[in-house]
Amino acid sequence: MYGPPTRKVAEVMLDVKRQFGDESGVQLEESDLVRWITNAQDQINYQNRVLKSTASIPSVVGQSVYTFPASQVLQIESLHYKGVRIRNMTFAQAEETLIGVDPEAVGDPQFWYEWGGTFTLWPAPDTTDTLTIYYTALVQPVPTSWDSDTLLSLPDKYYNDIVSFVLQQAYEMDEDWQASGAKAEQFKQSVDLKQEDERRSQDMTFSVITLVD
């Protein structure tokens, strides 16, 4: 479980400049640093699915096709109807399944599939209820008008990883291949480890203890 971010874009820039040895900003241009910070957050979020979010829309009786309510969606994780998860199918799987059923059927949806920014439920809902979408959101790019109070998008747990990624890009621009490679490996190992930690926490089970008199 991650808390909201408290670290700032300005902190990343300061740490990178200090470690790179360019505190005066002669070599590292601000526009490059802004782009690298956004790229770092994008890469981490794409791999570890960090920015989890939820949206809800009402179902419409007899309507099977719906538009996703959030435009900044990276990955749909699951879709629930009446609080129950609906099975997801690929478009090809759904086409095969719909060959043998009534495409105009109504009832509690049994599966959903995505196509062109919309999702289709089968059967179409027969009541007005809540469709809840659990998804990973896209990272918001660091604005060009950022200031000293502009926060990073990712939780503080990933702060050092963002710094490592930006330093890797800076060393690569400076053609310091050894330092760039070292930072790339540091970034990869750290992000991979956090991904594994997150997977373990989600899969964690607890044994049942029976008390016997």
Backbone torsions as a table, in degrees:
resi	resn	phi	psi	omega
1	MET	NA	122.6	-178.1
2	TYR	-103.0	142.6	174.4
3	GLY	-86.5	170.9	178.3
4	PRO	-65.6	149.1	-178.7
5	PRO	-66.0	143.1	174.9
6	THR	-123.8	-15.1	-179.2
7	ARG	-80.1	152.3	-170.2
8	LYS	-114.8	157.1	177.0
9	VAL	-57.4	-41.0	-178.7
10	ALA	-61.6	-33.5	178.4
11	GLU	-66.0	-41.7	177.8
12	VAL	-60.8	-47.0	-179.1
13	MET	-59.5	-42.6	-178.9
14	LEU	-65.8	-46.0	-179.6
15	ASP	-63.9	-41.2	179.8
16	VAL	-64.4	-45.8	-179.2
17	LYS	-62.6	-40.0	179.8
18	ARG	-65.7	-46.8	-178.2
19	GLN	-70.1	-30.9	178.8
20	PHE	-78.1	-22.1	-178.0
21	GLY	85.7	35.2	-177.8
22	ASP	-138.5	54.6	-177.5
23	GLU	-63.6	-23.5	179.1
24	SER	-80.5	-12.2	178.1
25	GLY	75.6	27.4	179.9
26	VAL	-74.0	-42.8	-176.2
27	GLN	-90.8	-40.6	-174.9
28	LEU	-94.2	114.2	-179.7
29	GLU	-83.7	144.2	-176.3
30	GLU	-59.6	-39.4	-178.7
31	SER	-63.0	-36.5	177.3
32	ASP	-67.8	-44.0	-179.8
33	LEU	-61.7	-42.0	178.4
34	VAL	-61.0	-44.7	-179.5
35	ARG	-65.2	-41.4	-179.0
36	TRP	-67.7	-36.8	178.1
37	ILE	-63.4	-44.2	176.7
38	THR	-62.2	-43.8	179.8
39	ASN	-63.0	-38.8	178.6
40	ALA	-61.1	-47.3	-178.6
41	GLN	-66.6	-38.3	177.0
42	ASP	-59.3	-47.7	-176.3
43	GLN	-64.9	-43.6	179.2
44	ILE	-63.2	-46.5	-177.8
45	ASN	-66.1	-37.7	179.2
46	TYR	-64.1	-39.3	-178.2
47	GLN	-79.4	-44.5	-171.2
48	ASN	-102.2	-1.3	178.6
49	ARG	49.7	59.9	-171.3
50	VAL	-80.4	-44.8	-170.7
51	LEU	-85.3	80.1	-178.3
52	LYS	-82.0	138.2	-178.2
53	SER	-146.7	169.5	-177.4
54	THR	-138.2	142.1	174.6
55	ALA	-138.5	149.5	179.9
56	SER	-128.4	141.4	175.0
57	ILE	-137.5	153.8	178.8
58	PRO	-80.5	142.6	172.3
59	SER	-79.4	156.5	178.5
60	VAL	-121.0	130.4	-177.9
61	VAL	-57.3	123.9	177.5
62	GLY	82.8	-3.6	-179.7
63	GLN	-96.4	124.9	-177.1
64	SER	-101.5	-25.9	-175.0
65	VAL	-104.7	131.5	-178.6
66	TYR	-133.7	154.6	176.8
67	THR	-100.1	136.8	177.1
68	PHE	-60.8	132.6	-175.3
69	PRO	-74.8	-21.9	-177.3
70	ALA	-108.0	127.8	-179.1
71	SER	-81.4	-19.6	-176.8
72	GLN	-98.9	56.4	-177.7
73	VAL	-102.1	125.2	173.9
74	LEU	-88.5	-46.3	-175.1
75	GLN	-152.9	128.5	172.6
76	ILE	-79.5	122.9	-179.2
77	GLU	-90.0	-44.0	176.3
78	SER	-164.3	163.1	-179.8
79	LEU	-133.2	130.4	-177.1
80	HIS	-118.9	144.6	175.2
81	TYR	-128.5	126.5	-174.5
82	LYS	56.4	33.1	178.3
83	GLY	79.5	4.2	-178.4
84	VAL	-113.4	134.7	-178.8
85	ARG	-68.0	136.6	177.0
86	ILE	-100.4	137.0	-179.6
87	ARG	-67.0	139.5	178.6
88	ASN	-98.2	142.3	174.5
89	MET	-129.1	154.1	170.0
90	THR	-72.5	165.5	179.3
91	PHE	-59.9	-41.6	-179.5
92	ALA	-65.2	-42.8	178.1
93	GLN	-62.5	-41.4	-179.7
94	ALA	-64.3	-41.8	178.2
95	GLU	-58.7	-44.9	179.1
96	GLU	-62.9	-42.2	-178.9
97	THR	-66.0	-39.8	-176.0
98	LEU	-71.9	-12.7	177.9
99	ILE	-62.4	-37.6	-174.2
100	GLY	-100.2	13.2	-178.7
101	VAL	-132.7	172.0	177.5
102	ASP	-81.4	111.1	-177.4
103	PRO	-66.8	-16.8	-179.6
104	GLU	-97.3	10.9	-176.9
105	ALA	-65.3	153.1	175.1
106	VAL	-126.0	155.7	-177.9
107	GLY	153.5	-163.2	174.7
108	ASP	-75.1	122.2	-177.7
109	PRO	-55.4	136.7	180.0
110	GLN	-102.3	-26.8	176.9
111	PHE	-155.8	164.9	176.5
112	TRP	-140.4	155.7	175.6
113	TYR	-144.2	158.1	-173.5
114	GLU	-110.8	145.7	174.7
115	TRP	-161.5	121.0	172.8
116	GLY	58.5	40.0	176.9
117	GLY	84.1	4.3	175.7
118	THR	-124.4	163.8	173.0
119	PHE	-129.3	146.5	-176.3
120	THR	-117.0	133.2	177.8
121	LEU	-102.6	141.2	169.9
122	TRP	-135.5	132.3	-11.4
123	PRO	-69.2	167.3	176.2
124	ALA	-64.9	146.7	-179.3
125	PRO	-58.2	143.9	177.0
126	ASP	-105.4	4.8	176.7
127	THR	-141.3	161.8	173.0
128	THR	-88.7	116.0	-178.0
129	ASP	-146.2	-161.2	-176.0
130	THR	-108.8	128.9	169.9
131	LEU	-100.3	119.6	-179.0
132	THR	-109.8	127.0	-177.7
133	ILE	-110.8	122.9	175.6
134	TYR	-103.0	124.2	-173.7
135	TYR	-147.0	163.0	171.1
136	THR	-96.4	126.0	-177.9
137	ALA	-86.8	154.1	174.7
138	LEU	-73.6	152.2	174.1
139	VAL	-72.0	136.4	174.2
140	GLN	-80.6	124.1	-180.0
141	PRO	-57.5	147.2	174.3
142	VAL	-63.0	123.3	-176.9
143	PRO	-68.0	148.5	177.6
144	THR	-64.4	-21.5	179.8
145	SER	-97.5	27.5	-178.3
146	TRP	-60.2	156.1	176.8
147	ASP	-136.3	-171.7	-174.3
148	SER	-65.6	-15.9	-179.1
149	ASP	-100.7	0.0	-177.9
150	THR	-68.2	122.4	-178.6
151	LEU	-87.5	154.8	169.2
152	LEU	-69.9	161.2	178.5
153	SER	-82.8	-30.7	-174.3
154	LEU	-91.4	156.8	178.2
155	PRO	-61.1	160.3	-176.1
156	ASP	-59.3	-24.9	179.8
157	LYS	-55.3	-26.5	-175.9
158	TYR	-100.9	8.2	-175.6
159	TYR	-58.8	-50.6	-177.9
160	ASN	-64.5	-30.4	177.4
161	ASP	-67.4	-39.2	177.4
162	ILE	-63.5	-43.3	178.0
163	VAL	-61.2	-43.2	180.0
164	SER	-61.6	-43.2	-180.0
165	PHE	-63.0	-45.5	-178.4
166	VAL	-64.7	-40.4	177.2
167	LEU	-62.9	-39.2	177.6
168	GLN	-57.8	-45.5	179.6
169	GLN	-64.8	-38.7	179.8
170	ALA	-65.6	-44.7	178.7
171	TYR	-65.1	-36.7	178.5
172	GLU	-64.8	-42.2	177.0
173	MET	-61.7	-34.0	-179.4
174	ASP	-84.3	1.6	-179.7
175	GLU	60.2	31.2	172.2
176	ASP	-95.9	84.1	-170.5
177	TRP	-67.7	-33.6	-179.6
178	GLN	-66.2	-48.4	179.4
179	ALA	-65.7	-38.2	179.3
180	SER	-64.0	-43.3	178.6
181	GLY	-64.2	-39.1	-179.8
182	ALA	-64.8	-42.1	179.6
183	LYS	-69.5	-35.2	178.1
184	ALA	-63.0	-42.8	179.7
185	GLU	-68.1	-39.6	178.5
186	GLN	-62.3	-43.5	179.4
187	PHE	-62.2	-48.3	-177.1
188	LYS	-61.6	-47.7	-177.7
189	GLN	-62.4	-42.6	-177.7
190	SER	-67.1	-44.4	-179.5
191	VAL	-68.2	-40.4	177.0
192	ASP	-60.7	-41.8	-179.7
193	LEU	-63.8	-41.7	178.5
194	LYS	-66.0	-36.4	177.0
195	GLN	-62.8	-42.8	179.4
196	GLU	-66.7	-41.1	177.8
197	ASP	-61.2	-41.0	179.7
198	GLU	-66.3	-41.4	179.1
199	ARG	-62.4	-42.6	-179.7
200	ARG	-65.1	-39.8	-179.2
201	SER	-65.6	-33.5	179.3
202	GLN	-75.6	-31.9	-178.0
203	ASP	-91.6	-2.2	-173.9
204	MET	-62.5	134.3	175.7
205	THR	-124.0	158.1	-178.1
206	PHE	-121.2	136.4	179.2
207	SER	-71.6	152.8	179.4
208	VAL	-96.8	127.6	179.9
209	ILE	-105.3	123.9	178.1
210	THR	-101.2	124.0	179.5
211	LEU	-87.3	125.9	-179.4
212	VAL	-116.2	127.9	177.9
213	ASP	-66.3	NA	NA
